[in-house]
Amino acid sequence: MTKFSAFLKDEAGAVTVDWVVLTAAVVGLGLLIFSYVRPGVSNLAQAINTELGNAQSCMTSDNALGCQ
C-alpha cells in the first residue's frame, strides 16, 4: 500500500494542470478580445481598400493632376 499512498500524495502533475488552466484562460481571453476588435479592424481594412482603389484609378486616369 505504500506505493499507492505515495502515488496519491505525489503533486508532480499539479504544476502541469496549473499551466494548462492558465494557458486555456489566456487563449479564451484572446478570443474574447478578438471578437470585440474584429469589426473595427474589418471596417478599417475596408476603408483602406477603398482609398487604395480610388488612388489607383486616379493614377491610371488621364487627369491624374486633378485627383484629390
C-alpha angles and dihedrals in degrees: 000000000000093000091051093049090047088052091052092049095047112111099181094112094048092082090054091051090050091053092048091052092046092049092048090051092051092048091047092051090048091054091047092052091045091056090056096043098043098078093051093047091047092052091048092049090050091050091050090049091052093049093048090050090051091049092049093050090046093051093048095048124093092241097059093145092057094057121104 
